[in-house]
Amino acid sequence: MEQAEKILNGDVRAAARLIRDIDDGIPSSRQVVKALYPHTGKAYVIGISGFPGVGKSTLVDQMIQEYRAAGKSLGVIAVDPTSPFSGGAMLGDRIRMQRHGTDPEVFIRSLATRGHFGGVTRSTHSIIDVLDAMGKDIILVETVGVGQDEVDIVTTAHTTIIAMIPGMGDDIQAIKAGILEVADIFVINKADREGVEKTINELRTMLEMSCREDSNDKWHPPIVPTEAIRNRGVPDLLSQIEAHKDFLFNRGREYLKERLRKRAFKDLTDTVKETVIAGIMQQLESSESFQGMIDELAEKKTDPFTLCDQIMEVFYAQKEKS
C-alpha cells in the first residue's frame, strides 16, 4: 500500500493526510492503519493531563525542547475542546508551540474531543499508531483536562503525568477524580507561587496514605516542582520519566504487560462500539420511521429506552436474516 509505505519512510504529508482522514472518520483510513499496525510498538508514549490553566501546553513545549536537544524525534497530540460551531479543536497548539512548527523532527496535531469524555478521543489511539510507525521516538499526548471521568490517558500512555499548581485546591480534586491511581508522576507547575510547599506536603501525605505497601516492585509516583515558562524543573521531570521507563522495562514488566493489555482491550472494544453504532445509525437515518421516533420522543409519547429496545430488535433480526 503506497500511503503506508510513505508513512513508514517518514513522509510527513502522507502522515498528515492519514491523520486527517482518521479524525474525520473516513472509512478508507482503516486499511492504511491496518497495514501500519505491525510496525508499531517502538515509540514511548507520555500522557500529560491536568486541570485547565495549570500550564500543560507550556510544559509540553519545554519538554519538546529538551527532547530535541537530546536528539529525539517527537509526535505531539493535543486533545482540545470541541468547537460548538465547526466541530473542530478550539485551541490551536500549532500556535502555542509555534517555535517547533518548522522542525521536521516534530509533528504536532490538535484533535477535538468531539463530545468524547475521558480526555482521549477514539481516533487518538490510531493516530498514536501512525506516529509510532512513522518512526517517532517520543509521543506526547496532552489531554483536555482531568475530571471525574477523564482518566483514559492511563490506558494510552506508558508514563502518565498529572500537572497541578499551588493554591487551586487540587489536592481535594485529586481524591475526587481518582488521580492518585492514575498518575505515574505529579508535576506542581508554577512553583514560584505561594503555597507550593503546602501543596507538595499535602500531596505527599495523600500518596503515603494510599500506598499500602513499600515494595521495590511497586512504582512510587514522584512529585516534581516546575516553572515551565522558565524551563525550571523540566530536566528533572525528564529524568523521572526515564526512571519510570527503566522501571517498566525492568522491575515492572508484569505491570507494563497488564497496561498494554488494558490498552489493547480498550482499542478493541472502542472499535467494536464505533463500528456497531455507525452501522446502526446509518440504517436509522435512512429509514422513514426514524423521524417518527424522534417526534414521539419529543412529544413524550414514548421513552428512549423503549425505542432503543425496538431498534436493537430490528437490527439483530436483520443480522440473523443475512
Steps between C-alpha positions, in 0.01 A plus 500: 500500500661822376382733777611259773842465339541877486412532870743223594766700315416810706293691242341785700238589238380141469475475879313831523248387237440170678463666839244740352306207353510309829370801692225556241402133511575430132450120456800456267735609780440168675683303234808719531500476881470120466812496282690718748398315816768223480766774495389663827613453860838673485411855611477600865165664574474768770163638609468845657174592667379745762245764576455792258743786566782299656730564204493161326574641155794706629630190674467295180673776304801485732502120497520511120797735525681270745435184300611664176822610670552132580450409134156342535229529234152574630135474421268726700124449527303771678140405575303825523137596570265475204376814330117507519495652151758319288539180701876553492754573771451842661863546603777489238813345645693582186467861622586424862802290393585695187875509563507125422272529196783506247698216661472195270557271798193632687147418383223687688131433456195639684194277535151590615336297776178493294295431811722212611537483877827366631741761371606271212305461175445170322715615208789585737603134528520458122689826460752387763551188287559714190765711675655184646523332159636826358806454724444751780703423814270683742127567471354763732123498554358807671139455608226755543508473880433273793150446634289230658502285186805635319757235583522312168855623455623229738410229245664698220840603637800318641556788743214720620577846638245697700568874520375718784571847633506638856197670646220346294383230738633236264574268791128459570423463130770233471314278746166564327628420154703197602817661371712332765445171319556652156823696532848356460652845558352811659612843382437809712532768234530876564705404805594864558149556636425525869394174660709262292654328805155455654370343179800266474472394866126436477539303179789298647287419807213378282737286293643343815149428630398336173815285484428186701834336441856617461642266239777526243258342252262795530549840341464793740395816310750784552397865536689739273469880548540696176481849357439399142497855365862537622593137424577439867453143618427366150833311475417342839162395358667330203733318741199367690337391173816309413500343847140387453584359157790307653265368769240384245747317278689338788341452843147588387466275196181332625350841567597613149351184350172563682495864388553396137220243534267770633583720202439208261167429671394863471616523138290196407188589698504861377536381141212255539280768659583752229433251219172372645367849579597630155325204334182543702488878454551471125197273476293714735563832329406355161172354632165679489408385850795672667355852479173365638691358796660840562160670489347249743792544737482880484125486573561262794286229343776249564844483662854446364535159669193357327611637164852365552361152571290518182797612292723222632232237434477611137878517465558148631211363296660639184835353598347154546333516157827596333 
